[in-house]
Amino acid sequence: MTGLERIVVVGASQAGCGAASALRGLGFDGEITVIGDEPHRPYTRPPLSKGVLTGIEPEHSVFLPAPDDVRLRTGVTAVGLDREKSAVELADGEHLPYDGLVIATGARARRLGTAVGTAVGTGVGNGETTLRGLDDAVGLRGRLADSRDVAVAGAGFLGLEIASAAVGLGKAVTVVDQFPALLGRLGPLLADLVLAAAAEHGVRVSVAPAGVRIDRSGRLLTTDGALLAEADLVVTAAGDVPNTEWLHGSGIRLDGGVVIDNACRVAPNIVAAGDVVSAPGRDGRMTRSPHWWSALSQAKIAAATLLGREPADLVGGTPPFFWTEMFGLKIRMAGRLPPVGEPTVLDGSIAQRRALLLWPGAGPGDAFGTAVSVNLPISAPKLTRLAQRSPAHQRTL
Ligand SMILES: Cc1cc2nc3c(=O)[nH]c(=O)nc-3n(C[C@H](O)[C@H](O)[C@H](O)COP(=O)(O)OP(=O)(O)OC[C@H]3O[C@@H](n4cnc5c(N)ncnc54)[C@H](O)[C@@H]3O)c2cc1C
């Protein structure tokens, strides 16, 4: 028995709700309070840059089912953690006591115009538009309708998904990044595939190696002031910043996020999951994996650990799964990113943009390879199995 009667979950989104559901699933029958600072009930974010932005999916489709028998408090911000008293401090001065705590405060959009770690608030501010939450998506959809030209700063998954939605709505779209689009995440073969599809859709993607900034009138400039793009609407998609400020002074270890071990443990009776966490990678460096699947799998691990159970999996024990949709490509991946070297084509063809691809792991220590489906309906468990069966020493299946 753990002796836990009251569990507080801070962060009412994918990881927080996933942890609350997992706690109930594991038989915890004490009190669970989930706190979230957004005014909405919990929702999922992936559709925001896809169907919700284009208007294909209604915004109410994003809401998550409520976890069983949970006290959900929305519009409530945690501003501090008093570990001596085992209490979460809320913005209105209330101290919420806990026996067990789940930290799941996720991340917010990084802005180019402000120093990393200081930006707060909604998706529009300081002349910058970003996309992180439901209100951002609804606001951006409205602004897209009123714009002819759109410039996106940031050619990662989110920036290109926004570009894809915008061009699908008939806008002239330019994307600029300091680094070649998606190369660091997808490797050359898949990055080229995406770039070719973007070009066919008429999207201009360029690289500004010195970096990108946005001036007061919303123009995209290089850091030394050369004009990169002028548009009715400029959107920043330059990564995210974990929401850890409320933990400052609490003694919780922060290193690029809340530091967890491979069982999502943070401190006695405190666990963390999702975009807010940072975990040691295989090379020992702290890494974040701010993706939907990671949030859910870590939530399950965190719940088990908090209840003193053996988690069914450990962080890094299974190949991570990720998907994206842009320019007519549905790409689903499991395993190590970026994949390195040449893949084996297990089905379909790369030229026809319908393929199942498998890369072996890159080095002797790599436990997984990378399995990728492009426009083929391959399930996440199958991709994960393929990636697991293709460690570094095994060149073929
Ligand atoms: C537009 C968009 C599209 C995406 N598409 C994909 C995709 O296609 N595939 C994929 O794998 N992943 C995708 N992701 C990533 C995925 O959505 C995230 O990994 C996931 O939402 C992480 O969940 P989380 O609960 O850890 O954090 P979050 O979703 O960030 O939730 C954290 C919650 O905590 C709240 N909070 C923060 N601080 C406090 C505080 N002090 N007090 C109270 N509440 C607080 C936040 O407001 C938020 O509601 C996408 C993300 C975005 C933004």
The ligand as an ORCA input file, in Angstrom:
! r2SCAN-3c Opt
* xyz 0 1
  C      -0.595     22.539    -32.735
  C       0.060     21.275    -32.268
  C       0.055     20.155    -33.072
  C       0.673     18.972    -32.643
  N       0.667     17.893    -33.470
  C       1.262     16.748    -33.067
  C       1.286     15.602    -33.919
  O       0.795     15.630    -35.053
  N       1.873     14.479    -33.450
  C       2.427     14.415    -32.199
  O       2.952     13.363    -31.818
  N       2.430     15.479    -31.370
  C       1.863     16.641    -31.773
  N       1.859     17.735    -30.944
  C       2.477     17.634    -29.612
  C       1.474     17.147    -28.553
  O       0.265     17.812    -28.668
  C       2.067     17.382    -27.172
  O       3.199     16.542    -27.061
  C       1.091     17.097    -26.046
  O       0.050     18.031    -26.062
  C       1.788     17.167    -24.690
  O       0.853     17.050    -23.677
  P       1.157     17.603    -22.210
  O      -0.073     17.285    -21.417
  O       2.456     17.116    -21.728
  O       1.351     19.167    -22.358
  P       0.359     20.295    -22.855
  O      -0.511     19.749    -23.932
  O       1.195     21.479    -23.099
  O      -0.572     20.573    -21.585
  C      -0.118     21.169    -20.406
  C      -1.290     21.877    -19.755
  O      -0.864     22.417    -18.516
  C      -1.312     23.761    -18.414
  N      -0.448     24.503    -17.496
  C       0.802     24.985    -17.734
  N       1.298     25.604    -16.657
  C       0.336     25.522    -15.691
  C       0.261     25.979    -14.362
  N       1.278     26.621    -13.773
  N      -0.879     25.739    -13.653
  C      -1.910     25.064    -14.226
  N      -1.891     24.602    -15.492
  C      -0.780     24.820    -16.218
  C      -1.220     24.263    -19.850
  O      -1.979     25.427    -20.072
  C      -1.764     23.061    -20.601
  O      -3.171     23.075    -20.648
  C       1.285     18.932    -31.364
  C       1.312     20.073    -30.557
  C       0.708     21.238    -30.996
  C       0.745     22.477    -30.129
*
